[in-house]
């Protein structure tokens, strides 16, 4: 699951309230050698950890008195010589850590309201992932034994129900905590797992200005704006990239009466499996005004594989690639996080449908061309 907090699921921590005010941290690390350093970091606007302060363990304890925070942020505690990290939220309350050297994931934290909500959410994610992994293990067992399609379908439905319940939980948490920093993390998770941008936007607008103006809040707003730009009904943003011969090709010059933007890659097996169907539809409808522009997410050192796949799969339409894998600027512009991904445009370049395959893709193109 592509959760913003997925890596944090290794942290199993209990949080509670503390009525004292003023940002400070302290910890009990009895099993850690004296003299080891403790580092405090926070995420910057690029979601990269930046060290803010440090202290040393003495007599099995450590502490830091810190400036009051104007905005809460996702924070990280590292201890020299211990693998793993402790994640928490900076807030204007004393935060206390009970460190277990041989099991950093069992660290106990007590803090204020922000951390109470935060660790309740992490506990939910941890429980959800346990249930999903259990279902998937059952599925693998069935695949290697009976291959019972009915049971596999039942497991799929159970996983779908878990994910639906997860989304309901996330929405409820945000609605009940519009003034909490964790809410913007939850909305980022929702956006990353493909929640409708309209739902994410609506919930984002309920957050307090203080939460919206955090660095992660601003990043989420940028993400919402980018996704809005490529939603059905929006005019597809133009782009330009080199074809295999190095010539710059734009979306605008590739438009037809109906146009398919096809994100794919030579290494992508589902993409290659779908290519014969796309070729068949192109050959059937190209003379009637159907155009395609392919955008490859191949790596910098894989140009040969890209061009060979074009030839092998008989992809005769415009093909472009920046050869930057998932860092491709066009994929980022269009919010593409998985391939194959398709955007169907009308003659004005307006997005009318997304991610249709097989017969559904052909039916949509036929309908649009016959208008």
Secondary structure as a PSIPRED ss2 file (coil, helix, strand):
# PSIPRED VFORMAT (PSIPRED V4.0)

   1 X C   1.000  0.000  0.000
   2 X C   1.000  0.000  0.000
   3 X C   1.000  0.000  0.000
   4 X C   1.000  0.000  0.000
   5 X C   1.000  0.000  0.000
   6 X H   0.000  1.000  0.000
   7 X H   0.000  1.000  0.000
   8 X H   0.000  1.000  0.000
   9 X H   0.000  1.000  0.000
  10 X H   0.000  1.000  0.000
  11 X C   1.000  0.000  0.000
  12 X C   1.000  0.000  0.000
  13 X C   1.000  0.000  0.000
  14 X C   1.000  0.000  0.000
  15 X C   1.000  0.000  0.000
  16 X C   1.000  0.000  0.000
  17 X C   1.000  0.000  0.000
  18 X C   1.000  0.000  0.000
  19 X C   1.000  0.000  0.000
  20 X C   1.000  0.000  0.000
  21 X C   1.000  0.000  0.000
  22 X C   1.000  0.000  0.000
  23 X C   1.000  0.000  0.000
  24 X E   0.000  0.000  1.000
  25 X E   0.000  0.000  1.000
  26 X E   0.000  0.000  1.000
  27 X E   0.000  0.000  1.000
  28 X E   0.000  0.000  1.000
  29 X C   1.000  0.000  0.000
  30 X C   1.000  0.000  0.000
  31 X C   1.000  0.000  0.000
  32 X C   1.000  0.000  0.000
  33 X C   1.000  0.000  0.000
  34 X C   1.000  0.000  0.000
  35 X C   1.000  0.000  0.000
  36 X C   1.000  0.000  0.000
  37 X E   0.000  0.000  1.000
  38 X E   0.000  0.000  1.000
  39 X E   0.000  0.000  1.000
  40 X E   0.000  0.000  1.000
  41 X E   0.000  0.000  1.000
  42 X E   0.000  0.000  1.000
  43 X E   0.000  0.000  1.000
  44 X C   1.000  0.000  0.000
  45 X C   1.000  0.000  0.000
  46 X C   1.000  0.000  0.000
  47 X C   1.000  0.000  0.000
  48 X C   1.000  0.000  0.000
  49 X E   0.000  0.000  1.000
  50 X E   0.000  0.000  1.000
  51 X E   0.000  0.000  1.000
  52 X E   0.000  0.000  1.000
  53 X E   0.000  0.000  1.000
  54 X E   0.000  0.000  1.000
  55 X E   0.000  0.000  1.000
  56 X E   0.000  0.000  1.000
  57 X C   1.000  0.000  0.000
  58 X E   0.000  0.000  1.000
  59 X C   1.000  0.000  0.000
  60 X C   1.000  0.000  0.000
  61 X E   0.000  0.000  1.000
  62 X E   0.000  0.000  1.000
  63 X E   0.000  0.000  1.000
  64 X E   0.000  0.000  1.000
  65 X E   0.000  0.000  1.000
  66 X C   1.000  0.000  0.000
  67 X C   1.000  0.000  0.000
  68 X C   1.000  0.000  0.000
  69 X C   1.000  0.000  0.000
  70 X C   1.000  0.000  0.000
  71 X C   1.000  0.000  0.000
  72 X C   1.000  0.000  0.000
  73 X C   1.000  0.000  0.000
  74 X E   0.000  0.000  1.000
  75 X E   0.000  0.000  1.000
  76 X E   0.000  0.000  1.000
  77 X E   0.000  0.000  1.000
  78 X E   0.000  0.000  1.000
  79 X E   0.000  0.000  1.000
  80 X C   1.000  0.000  0.000
  81 X C   1.000  0.000  0.000
  82 X C   1.000  0.000  0.000
  83 X C   1.000  0.000  0.000
  84 X C   1.000  0.000  0.000
  85 X C   1.000  0.000  0.000
  86 X E   0.000  0.000  1.000
  87 X E   0.000  0.000  1.000
  88 X E   0.000  0.000  1.000
  89 X E   0.000  0.000  1.000
  90 X C   1.000  0.000  0.000
  91 X C   1.000  0.000  0.000
  92 X C   1.000  0.000  0.000
  93 X C   1.000  0.000  0.000
  94 X E   0.000  0.000  1.000
  95 X E   0.000  0.000  1.000
  96 X E   0.000  0.000  1.000
  97 X E   0.000  0.000  1.000
  98 X E   0.000  0.000  1.000
  99 X C   1.000  0.000  0.000
 100 X C   1.000  0.000  0.000
 101 X C   1.000  0.000  0.000
 102 X C   1.000  0.000  0.000
 103 X C   1.000  0.000  0.000
 104 X H   0.000  1.000  0.000
 105 X H   0.000  1.000  0.000
 106 X H   0.000  1.000  0.000
 107 X C   1.000  0.000  0.000
 108 X E   0.000  0.000  1.000
 109 X E   0.000  0.000  1.000
 110 X E   0.000  0.000  1.000
 111 X C   1.000  0.000  0.000
 112 X C   1.000  0.000  0.000
 113 X H   0.000  1.000  0.000
 114 X H   0.000  1.000  0.000
 115 X H   0.000  1.000  0.000
 116 X H   0.000  1.000  0.000
 117 X H   0.000  1.000  0.000
 118 X H   0.000  1.000  0.000
 119 X H   0.000  1.000  0.000
 120 X H   0.000  1.000  0.000
 121 X H   0.000  1.000  0.000
 122 X H   0.000  1.000  0.000
 123 X H   0.000  1.000  0.000
 124 X H   0.000  1.000  0.000
 125 X H   0.000  1.000  0.000
 126 X H   0.000  1.000  0.000
 127 X H   0.000  1.000  0.000
 128 X H   0.000  1.000  0.000
 129 X H   0.000  1.000  0.000
 130 X H   0.000  1.000  0.000
 131 X H   0.000  1.000  0.000
 132 X H   0.000  1.000  0.000
 133 X H   0.000  1.000  0.000
 134 X H   0.000  1.000  0.000
 135 X H   0.000  1.000  0.000
 136 X H   0.000  1.000  0.000
 137 X H   0.000  1.000  0.000
 138 X H   0.000  1.000  0.000
 139 X H   0.000  1.000  0.000
 140 X H   0.000  1.000  0.000
 141 X H   0.000  1.000  0.000
 142 X H   0.000  1.000  0.000
 143 X H   0.000  1.000  0.000
 144 X H   0.000  1.000  0.000
 145 X C   1.000  0.000  0.000
 146 X C   1.000  0.000  0.000
 147 X C   1.000  0.000  0.000
 148 X C   1.000  0.000  0.000
 149 X H   0.000  1.000  0.000
 150 X H   0.000  1.000  0.000
 151 X H   0.000  1.000  0.000
 152 X H   0.000  1.000  0.000
 153 X H   0.000  1.000  0.000
 154 X H   0.000  1.000  0.000
 155 X H   0.000  1.000  0.000
 156 X H   0.000  1.000  0.000
 157 X H   0.000  1.000  0.000
 158 X H   0.000  1.000  0.000
 159 X H   0.000  1.000  0.000
 160 X H   0.000  1.000  0.000
 161 X H   0.000  1.000  0.000
 162 X H   0.000  1.000  0.000
 163 X H   0.000  1.000  0.000
 164 X H   0.000  1.000  0.000
 165 X H   0.000  1.000  0.000
 166 X H   0.000  1.000  0.000
 167 X H   0.000  1.000  0.000
 168 X H   0.000  1.000  0.000
 169 X H   0.000  1.000  0.000
 170 X H   0.000  1.000  0.000
 171 X H   0.000  1.000  0.000
 172 X H   0.000  1.000  0.000
 173 X H   0.000  1.000  0.000
 174 X H   0.000  1.000  0.000
 175 X H   0.000  1.000  0.000
 176 X H   0.000  1.000  0.000
 177 X C   1.000  0.000  0.000
 178 X C   1.000  0.000  0.000
 179 X C   1.000  0.000  0.000
 180 X C   1.000  0.000  0.000
 181 X H   0.000  1.000  0.000
 182 X H   0.000  1.000  0.000
 183 X H   0.000  1.000  0.000
 184 X H   0.000  1.000  0.000
 185 X H   0.000  1.000  0.000
 186 X H   0.000  1.000  0.000
 187 X H   0.000  1.000  0.000
 188 X H   0.000  1.000  0.000
 189 X H   0.000  1.000  0.000
 190 X H   0.000  1.000  0.000
 191 X H   0.000  1.000  0.000
 192 X H   0.000  1.000  0.000
 193 X C   1.000  0.000  0.000
 194 X C   1.000  0.000  0.000
 195 X C   1.000  0.000  0.000
 196 X C   1.000  0.000  0.000
 197 X H   0.000  1.000  0.000
 198 X H   0.000  1.000  0.000
 199 X H   0.000  1.000  0.000
 200 X H   0.000  1.000  0.000
 201 X H   0.000  1.000  0.000
 202 X H   0.000  1.000  0.000
 203 X H   0.000  1.000  0.000
 204 X H   0.000  1.000  0.000
 205 X C   1.000  0.000  0.000
 206 X C   1.000  0.000  0.000
 207 X C   1.000  0.000  0.000
 208 X C   1.000  0.000  0.000
 209 X H   0.000  1.000  0.000
 210 X H   0.000  1.000  0.000
 211 X H   0.000  1.000  0.000
 212 X H   0.000  1.000  0.000
 213 X C   1.000  0.000  0.000
 214 X C   1.000  0.000  0.000
 215 X H   0.000  1.000  0.000
 216 X H   0.000  1.000  0.000
 217 X H   0.000  1.000  0.000
 218 X H   0.000  1.000  0.000
 219 X H   0.000  1.000  0.000
 220 X H   0.000  1.000  0.000
 221 X H   0.000  1.000  0.000
 222 X H   0.000  1.000  0.000
 223 X H   0.000  1.000  0.000
 224 X H   0.000  1.000  0.000
 225 X H   0.000  1.000  0.000
 226 X H   0.000  1.000  0.000
 227 X H   0.000  1.000  0.000
 228 X H   0.000  1.000  0.000
 229 X H   0.000  1.000  0.000
 230 X C   1.000  0.000  0.000
 231 X C   1.000  0.000  0.000
 232 X C   1.000  0.000  0.000
 233 X C   1.000  0.000  0.000
 234 X C   1.000  0.000  0.000
 235 X E   0.000  0.000  1.000
 236 X C   1.000  0.000  0.000
 237 X C   1.000  0.000  0.000
 238 X C   1.000  0.000  0.000
 239 X C   1.000  0.000  0.000
 240 X E   0.000  0.000  1.000
 241 X E   0.000  0.000  1.000
 242 X E   0.000  0.000  1.000
 243 X C   1.000  0.000  0.000
 244 X C   1.000  0.000  0.000
 245 X C   1.000  0.000  0.000
 246 X C   1.000  0.000  0.000
 247 X C   1.000  0.000  0.000
 248 X E   0.000  0.000  1.000
 249 X E   0.000  0.000  1.000
 250 X E   0.000  0.000  1.000
 251 X C   1.000  0.000  0.000
 252 X H   0.000  1.000  0.000
 253 X H   0.000  1.000  0.000
 254 X H   0.000  1.000  0.000
 255 X C   1.000  0.000  0.000
 256 X C   1.000  0.000  0.000
 257 X C   1.000  0.000  0.000
 258 X E   0.000  0.000  1.000
 259 X E   0.000  0.000  1.000
 260 X E   0.000  0.000  1.000
 261 X E   0.000  0.000  1.000
 262 X E   0.000  0.000  1.000
 263 X E   0.000  0.000  1.000
 264 X E   0.000  0.000  1.000
 265 X C   1.000  0.000  0.000
 266 X C   1.000  0.000  0.000
 267 X C   1.000  0.000  0.000
 268 X C   1.000  0.000  0.000
 269 X H   0.000  1.000  0.000
 270 X H   0.000  1.000  0.000
 271 X H   0.000  1.000  0.000
 272 X H   0.000  1.000  0.000
 273 X H   0.000  1.000  0.000
 274 X H   0.000  1.000  0.000
 275 X H   0.000  1.000  0.000
 276 X H   0.000  1.000  0.000
 277 X H   0.000  1.000  0.000
 278 X H   0.000  1.000  0.000
 279 X H   0.000  1.000  0.000
 280 X H   0.000  1.000  0.000
 281 X H   0.000  1.000  0.000
 282 X H   0.000  1.000  0.000
 283 X H   0.000  1.000  0.000
 284 X H   0.000  1.000  0.000
 285 X H   0.000  1.000  0.000
 286 X H   0.000  1.000  0.000
 287 X H   0.000  1.000  0.000
 288 X H   0.000  1.000  0.000
 289 X C   1.000  0.000  0.000
 290 X E   0.000  0.000  1.000
 291 X E   0.000  0.000  1.000
 292 X E   0.000  0.000  1.000
 293 X E   0.000  0.000  1.000
 294 X E   0.000  0.000  1.000
 295 X E   0.000  0.000  1.000
 296 X E   0.000  0.000  1.000
 297 X C   1.000  0.000  0.000
 298 X C   1.000  0.000  0.000
 299 X C   1.000  0.000  0.000
 300 X H   0.000  1.000  0.000
 301 X H   0.000  1.000  0.000
 302 X H   0.000  1.000  0.000
 303 X H   0.000  1.000  0.000
 304 X H   0.000  1.000  0.000
 305 X H   0.000  1.000  0.000
 306 X H   0.000  1.000  0.000
 307 X H   0.000  1.000  0.000
 308 X H   0.000  1.000  0.000
 309 X H   0.000  1.000  0.000
 310 X H   0.000  1.000  0.000
 311 X H   0.000  1.000  0.000
 312 X H   0.000  1.000  0.000
 313 X C   1.000  0.000  0.000
 314 X C   1.000  0.000  0.000
 315 X C   1.000  0.000  0.000
 316 X C   1.000  0.000  0.000
 317 X C   1.000  0.000  0.000
 318 X E   0.000  0.000  1.000
 319 X E   0.000  0.000  1.000
 320 X E   0.000  0.000  1.000
 321 X C   1.000  0.000  0.000
 322 X C   1.000  0.000  0.000
 323 X C   1.000  0.000  0.000
 324 X C   1.000  0.000  0.000
 325 X H   0.000  1.000  0.000
 326 X H   0.000  1.000  0.000
 327 X H   0.000  1.000  0.000
 328 X C   1.000  0.000  0.000
 329 X H   0.000  1.000  0.000
 330 X H   0.000  1.000  0.000
 331 X H   0.000  1.000  0.000
 332 X H   0.000  1.000  0.000
 333 X H   0.000  1.000  0.000
 334 X C   1.000  0.000  0.000
 335 X C   1.000  0.000  0.000
 336 X C   1.000  0.000  0.000
 337 X C   1.000  0.000  0.000
 338 X C   1.000  0.000  0.000
 339 X C   1.000  0.000  0.000
 340 X C   1.000  0.000  0.000
 341 X E   0.000  0.000  1.000
 342 X E   0.000  0.000  1.000
 343 X E   0.000  0.000  1.000
 344 X E   0.000  0.000  1.000
 345 X E   0.000  0.000  1.000
 346 X C   1.000  0.000  0.000
 347 X C   1.000  0.000  0.000
 348 X C   1.000  0.000  0.000
 349 X C   1.000  0.000  0.000
 350 X E   0.000  0.000  1.000
 351 X E   0.000  0.000  1.000
 352 X E   0.000  0.000  1.000
 353 X E   0.000  0.000  1.000
 354 X E   0.000  0.000  1.000
 355 X C   1.000  0.000  0.000
 356 X C   1.000  0.000  0.000
 357 X C   1.000  0.000  0.000
 358 X H   0.000  1.000  0.000
 359 X H   0.000  1.000  0.000
 360 X H   0.000  1.000  0.000
 361 X H   0.000  1.000  0.000
 362 X H   0.000  1.000  0.000
 363 X H   0.000  1.000  0.000
 364 X H   0.000  1.000  0.000
 365 X H   0.000  1.000  0.000
 366 X H   0.000  1.000  0.000
 367 X H   0.000  1.000  0.000
 368 X H   0.000  1.000  0.000
 369 X H   0.000  1.000  0.000
 370 X C   1.000  0.000  0.000
 371 X C   1.000  0.000  0.000
